[in-house]
Structures are given as C-alpha cells and as structure tokens.
C-alpha cells in the first residue's frame, strides 16, 4: 500500500477515535469522499482490507490504525 494511503488511513482513524472514542468502527469507505474520484486508490484500500486481510465490513478504528502503522 502506498505511503500516502497509509498516512490518510492513520489520520482518519485518529480523527474518528478522537471524536467517538476507541470503540468506533469504520469501513474502508471512511477514507474516501462520497464521490469516487480515485478508483485506483479505492481499489488499493479495498484489496488491502478484503483480499489481503479478510477483514469484516466494519472494524475498530484502533485495530486498523495499528495494523497500518505496523506495516501489515
């Protein structure tokens, strides 16, 4: 996964956790605008989320942040 996407995921997770607490869940769609203006980047996130790690649709933001930060 490219570094810019990793940075964005960590940033969004940190924001969601700060707003709603450590129990907040999210899907990979949380990292994108409602309009799909970068389908290649969306597919990269979806591939990491679904194919590489077989995560559920909604996962805890803390878990995702920690996985991305660890380089998984």
C-alpha beads as a LAMMPS data file, in Angstrom:
LAMMPS data file: protein, C-alpha beads

72 atoms
71 bonds

1 atom types
1 bond types

-500.0 500.0 xlo xhi
-500.0 500.0 ylo yhi
-500.0 500.0 zlo zhi

Masses

1 110.0

Atoms # bond

1 1 1 0.000 0.000 0.000
2 1 1 1.383 3.411 -0.909
3 1 1 2.570 5.669 1.888
4 1 1 0.053 8.438 1.137
5 1 1 -2.818 5.983 1.677
6 1 1 -1.242 4.684 4.888
7 1 1 -0.919 8.259 6.164
8 1 1 -4.527 9.032 5.255
9 1 1 -5.843 5.889 6.973
10 1 1 -3.935 6.660 10.172
11 1 1 -5.132 10.280 10.111
12 1 1 -8.796 9.333 9.581
13 1 1 -8.632 6.645 12.265
14 1 1 -7.113 9.120 14.729
15 1 1 -9.872 11.638 13.938
16 1 1 -12.672 9.083 14.372
17 1 1 -11.179 7.822 17.641
18 1 1 -10.844 11.394 18.971
19 1 1 -14.460 12.180 18.013
20 1 1 -16.216 8.978 19.064
21 1 1 -13.875 7.036 21.319
22 1 1 -11.788 3.918 20.991
23 1 1 -14.787 1.687 20.293
24 1 1 -15.638 3.391 16.999
25 1 1 -15.824 1.175 13.941
26 1 1 -15.379 2.061 10.312
27 1 1 -15.166 0.572 6.842
28 1 1 -12.589 1.281 4.162
29 1 1 -15.070 3.704 2.597
30 1 1 -14.340 6.075 5.515
31 1 1 -11.094 7.065 3.806
32 1 1 -12.803 8.415 0.682
33 1 1 -15.259 11.133 -0.311
34 1 1 -18.800 10.135 -1.192
35 1 1 -17.879 10.577 -4.835
36 1 1 -15.379 8.037 -6.125
37 1 1 -12.814 10.390 -7.651
38 1 1 -9.849 7.984 -7.379
39 1 1 -10.953 4.436 -8.229
40 1 1 -7.377 3.105 -8.270
41 1 1 -6.772 4.260 -4.691
42 1 1 -10.158 2.909 -3.588
43 1 1 -9.301 -0.496 -5.078
44 1 1 -5.930 -0.436 -3.323
45 1 1 -7.651 0.120 0.030
46 1 1 -10.317 -2.493 -0.740
47 1 1 -7.707 -5.062 -1.758
48 1 1 -5.744 -4.485 1.456
49 1 1 -8.928 -4.645 3.574
50 1 1 -10.751 -7.535 1.890
51 1 1 -8.305 -9.691 -0.059
52 1 1 -5.112 -9.300 1.960
53 1 1 -6.533 -9.282 5.497
54 1 1 -10.082 -10.673 5.102
55 1 1 -11.465 -8.056 7.474
56 1 1 -15.171 -7.618 8.203
57 1 1 -17.016 -4.724 6.596
58 1 1 -16.756 -2.731 9.838
59 1 1 -13.676 -2.953 12.048
60 1 1 -12.479 -0.970 15.057
61 1 1 -10.541 2.130 14.021
62 1 1 -7.904 1.329 16.650
63 1 1 -7.281 -2.071 15.057
64 1 1 -6.967 -0.632 11.543
65 1 1 -4.700 2.193 12.665
66 1 1 -2.417 -0.215 14.498
67 1 1 -2.262 -2.641 11.552
68 1 1 -1.392 0.128 9.093
69 1 1 1.156 1.683 11.434
70 1 1 2.818 -1.720 11.853
71 1 1 3.109 -2.098 8.082
72 1 1 0.738 -5.029 7.771

Bonds

1 1 1 2
2 1 2 3
3 1 3 4
4 1 4 5
5 1 5 6
6 1 6 7
7 1 7 8
8 1 8 9
9 1 9 10
10 1 10 11
11 1 11 12
12 1 12 13
13 1 13 14
14 1 14 15
15 1 15 16
16 1 16 17
17 1 17 18
18 1 18 19
19 1 19 20
20 1 20 21
21 1 21 22
22 1 22 23
23 1 23 24
24 1 24 25
25 1 25 26
26 1 26 27
27 1 27 28
28 1 28 29
29 1 29 30
30 1 30 31
31 1 31 32
32 1 32 33
33 1 33 34
34 1 34 35
35 1 35 36
36 1 36 37
37 1 37 38
38 1 38 39
39 1 39 40
40 1 40 41
41 1 41 42
42 1 42 43
43 1 43 44
44 1 44 45
45 1 45 46
46 1 46 47
47 1 47 48
48 1 48 49
49 1 49 50
50 1 50 51
51 1 51 52
52 1 52 53
53 1 53 54
54 1 54 55
55 1 55 56
56 1 56 57
57 1 57 58
58 1 58 59
59 1 59 60
60 1 60 61
61 1 61 62
62 1 62 63
63 1 63 64
64 1 64 65
65 1 65 66
66 1 66 67
67 1 67 68
68 1 68 69
69 1 69 70
70 1 70 71
71 1 71 72
